[in-house]
Amino acid sequence: MIRIEGHPPVQKTFSRLADAKAWAQEKELRLRHGEYRPTASEAKRRTLTDAIEKYRVEVLSQKAPSSQRIESTCHRFWLAELGSYALSMLSPEIISKKMAVLTGTGDRRRTKSEVATKPKSRKTIKLYRDNLELILKHAQGWGWLGNSNPMDGVTRITKANKERVRFLSNNERPVLLQACKESPNPPTQPSWRSQSRGL
């Protein structure tokens, strides 16, 4: 396994030690020279952790406490998942995989259980995605990322509105249907009867 600061660990299995050493030397040289992607020297030297820390000091500290709390939650996830990556190593594919990890973790808010009781909403996933995009835009402004932002290739999340879908419980349906029957408004009754057949 090869571990270089600012790069994700790379590993491969060989049957002969000589082959493993040759592969490790070649791979390490290519990683150090950034031959996988054309990058600026700052993007090779700076990690996502560096960008998040600078963003916290220069940008987040100027925001309202509620915004700081919400964004700090996003930062904890990105630091854990991608914090050690050099900015030059971030790609749409890597970020998309981490977004899939985030989606799969589920929502554990308001529960004492370690097991998620429901999936994360599109609004929450959008918040995390947009937060990383904002940090990387600032990194571009600081001259740390060059002209290409890896978030440009990550699918945008749209239509994450504040609507909630709530279904009536088994106890609430008969009460509503009875209220419709007793309603002095005649057009209400047929429409509720026709829709209640599928309930």
VEXDREN-2710 file (C-alpha; in Angstrom, 1 decimal):
% VEXDREN-2710
k/r/px/py/pz
1/MET/0.0/0.0/0.0
2/ILE/1.2/3.5/-0.9
3/ARG/0.4/6.4/1.5
4/ILE/1.3/9.9/0.4
5/GLU/0.0/13.0/2.2
6/GLY/-2.8/14.6/0.2
7/HIS/-3.6/11.5/-1.8
8/PRO/-5.9/8.6/-1.2
9/PRO/-4.2/5.3/-0.3
10/VAL/-3.4/3.1/-3.2
11/GLN/-2.9/-0.7/-3.0
12/LYS/-2.5/-3.7/-5.2
13/THR/-1.6/-7.4/-4.5
14/PHE/1.4/-9.1/-6.2
15/SER/2.7/-12.7/-6.0
16/ARG/6.4/-11.5/-6.2
17/LEU/8.0/-8.9/-3.9
18/ALA/10.1/-7.5/-6.8
19/ASP/6.9/-6.8/-8.8
20/ALA/5.3/-5.1/-5.8
21/LYS/8.4/-2.8/-5.3
22/ALA/8.6/-1.9/-9.0
23/TRP/4.8/-1.0/-9.1
24/ALA/5.1/1.0/-5.8
25/GLN/8.0/3.1/-7.2
26/GLU/6.3/3.8/-10.5
27/LYS/3.0/4.6/-8.8
28/GLU/4.5/6.8/-6.2
29/LEU/6.5/8.8/-8.8
30/ARG/3.3/9.3/-10.9
31/LEU/1.3/10.4/-7.8
32/ARG/4.0/12.9/-6.7
33/HIS/4.1/14.4/-10.2
34/GLY/0.3/14.6/-10.5
35/GLU/0.3/12.7/-13.8
36/TYR/-3.3/11.4/-13.3
37/ARG/-4.8/14.9/-13.8
38/PRO/-3.4/18.2/-15.0
39/THR/-3.3/20.3/-11.8
40/ALA/-1.9/23.5/-10.3
41/SER/0.8/23.1/-7.7
42/GLU/-1.4/24.6/-5.0
43/ALA/-4.1/22.0/-5.7
44/LYS/-1.5/19.3/-5.3
45/ARG/-0.2/20.8/-2.0
46/ARG/-3.6/21.7/-0.4
47/THR/-6.0/19.2/1.0
48/LEU/-9.8/19.5/1.4
49/THR/-9.1/19.9/5.2
50/ASP/-7.0/23.0/4.4
51/ALA/-9.8/24.5/2.4
52/ILE/-12.5/23.8/5.0
53/GLU/-10.4/25.2/7.8
54/LYS/-9.7/28.4/5.8
55/TYR/-13.4/28.6/4.9
56/ARG/-14.4/28.3/8.6
57/VAL/-12.0/31.1/9.6
58/GLU/-12.7/33.6/6.7
59/VAL/-16.3/32.9/5.7
60/LEU/-18.2/30.8/8.1
61/SER/-17.2/32.9/11.1
62/GLN/-19.1/35.8/9.6
63/LYS/-22.4/33.9/9.3
64/ALA/-25.2/33.6/11.8
65/PRO/-24.8/31.0/14.5
66/SER/-27.6/28.8/13.1
67/SER/-25.8/28.8/9.7
68/GLN/-22.5/27.9/11.4
69/ARG/-24.2/25.0/13.2
70/ILE/-25.7/23.6/10.0
71/GLU/-22.6/24.0/7.9
72/SER/-20.4/22.5/10.6
73/THR/-22.5/19.3/10.3
74/CYS/-21.7/19.2/6.6
75/HIS/-18.0/19.9/7.3
76/ARG/-17.7/16.9/9.7
77/PHE/-18.9/14.6/7.0
78/TRP/-16.6/16.0/4.3
79/LEU/-13.6/16.0/6.6
80/ALA/-14.2/12.4/7.5
81/GLU/-14.7/11.2/3.9
82/LEU/-12.4/13.4/1.8
83/GLY/-10.4/15.6/4.3
84/SER/-7.1/13.9/3.5
85/TYR/-7.4/14.2/-0.2
86/ALA/-5.4/16.8/-2.1
87/LEU/-7.7/19.2/-4.0
88/SER/-6.0/18.0/-7.2
89/MET/-7.2/14.4/-6.4
90/LEU/-10.9/15.4/-6.0
91/SER/-12.9/14.3/-9.1
92/PRO/-16.6/14.1/-9.9
93/GLU/-16.5/10.3/-9.6
94/ILE/-14.9/10.4/-6.1
95/ILE/-17.3/13.0/-4.8
96/SER/-20.3/11.2/-6.4
97/LYS/-19.3/8.0/-4.6
98/LYS/-19.2/9.9/-1.3
99/MET/-22.6/11.4/-2.0
100/ALA/-23.9/7.9/-2.4
101/VAL/-22.4/7.0/1.0
102/LEU/-24.1/10.0/2.5
103/THR/-27.5/9.0/1.0
104/GLY/-27.1/5.5/2.3
105/THR/-26.4/6.6/5.9
106/GLY/-30.0/7.6/6.5
107/ASP/-31.3/10.1/9.0
108/ARG/-30.6/9.6/12.7
109/ARG/-31.9/13.0/13.9
110/ARG/-34.3/13.0/16.8
111/THR/-33.5/9.3/17.6
112/LYS/-31.3/7.8/20.3
113/SER/-30.7/4.8/18.1
114/GLU/-27.5/4.3/16.1
115/VAL/-29.6/2.8/13.3
116/ALA/-31.2/5.3/10.9
117/THR/-35.0/5.1/10.9
118/LYS/-35.5/6.8/7.5
119/PRO/-33.5/7.9/4.5
120/LYS/-31.9/11.3/4.2
121/SER/-34.2/13.7/2.3
122/ARG/-33.2/15.3/-1.0
123/LYS/-33.1/18.6/0.7
124/THR/-30.5/17.3/3.2
125/ILE/-28.4/15.7/0.4
126/LYS/-28.6/19.0/-1.6
127/LEU/-27.4/20.9/1.5
128/TYR/-24.3/18.7/1.8
129/ARG/-23.6/18.9/-2.0
130/ASP/-24.0/22.7/-2.2
131/ASN/-21.8/23.2/0.9
132/LEU/-18.9/21.3/-0.7
133/GLU/-19.4/23.2/-3.9
134/LEU/-19.3/26.5/-2.0
135/ILE/-16.1/25.5/-0.3
136/LEU/-14.4/24.6/-3.6
137/LYS/-15.6/27.8/-5.2
138/HIS/-13.8/29.7/-2.4
139/ALA/-10.7/27.5/-2.9
140/GLN/-10.8/28.5/-6.6
141/GLY/-10.9/32.2/-5.5
142/TRP/-7.9/31.6/-3.3
143/GLY/-5.9/30.2/-6.2
144/TRP/-5.9/26.7/-4.7
145/LEU/-7.9/24.8/-7.4
146/GLY/-7.1/26.2/-10.8
147/ASN/-9.9/26.7/-13.3
148/SER/-11.7/23.4/-13.0
149/ASN/-14.0/22.7/-10.1
150/PRO/-14.7/19.0/-9.7
151/MET/-18.3/19.8/-8.5
152/ASP/-19.1/20.9/-12.1
153/GLY/-19.3/17.2/-12.9
154/VAL/-21.4/16.1/-9.9
155/THR/-25.1/15.8/-10.6
156/ARG/-27.1/18.8/-9.2
157/ILE/-30.0/18.1/-6.9
158/THR/-33.1/20.0/-7.9
159/LYS/-36.7/20.2/-6.7
160/ALA/-35.6/19.7/-3.1
161/ASN/-38.5/21.9/-1.8
162/LYS/-39.9/22.2/1.7
163/GLU/-43.0/20.2/1.0
164/ARG/-43.9/17.3/3.2
165/VAL/-46.0/14.4/2.2
166/ARG/-48.2/13.1/5.0
167/PHE/-50.7/10.3/4.7
168/LEU/-53.7/9.8/6.9
169/SER/-53.5/7.1/9.5
170/ASN/-56.0/4.2/9.6
171/ASN/-57.8/6.0/12.5
172/GLU/-57.9/9.4/10.7
173/ARG/-59.4/8.2/7.4
174/PRO/-62.8/7.2/8.7
175/VAL/-63.1/10.4/10.7
176/LEU/-62.4/12.5/7.6
177/LEU/-64.8/10.5/5.5
178/GLN/-67.5/10.8/8.1
179/ALA/-66.9/14.6/8.3
180/CYS/-67.3/14.7/4.5
181/LYS/-70.6/12.8/4.6
182/GLU/-71.9/15.2/7.2
183/SER/-70.7/18.3/5.3
184/PRO/-73.5/20.6/3.9
185/ASN/-71.3/20.9/0.8
186/PRO/-72.7/18.2/-1.6
187/PRO/-69.7/18.2/-4.1
188/THR/-67.4/17.1/-1.4
189/GLN/-69.1/13.7/-0.8
190/PRO/-68.8/12.1/-4.3
191/SER/-65.1/13.0/-4.7
192/TRP/-64.2/11.6/-1.3
193/ARG/-66.2/8.4/-1.9
194/SER/-64.4/7.8/-5.3
195/GLN/-61.0/8.4/-3.8
196/SER/-61.7/6.4/-0.7
197/ARG/-62.1/3.1/-2.7
198/GLY/-58.4/2.9/-3.2
199/LEU/-57.7/3.4/0.5
END
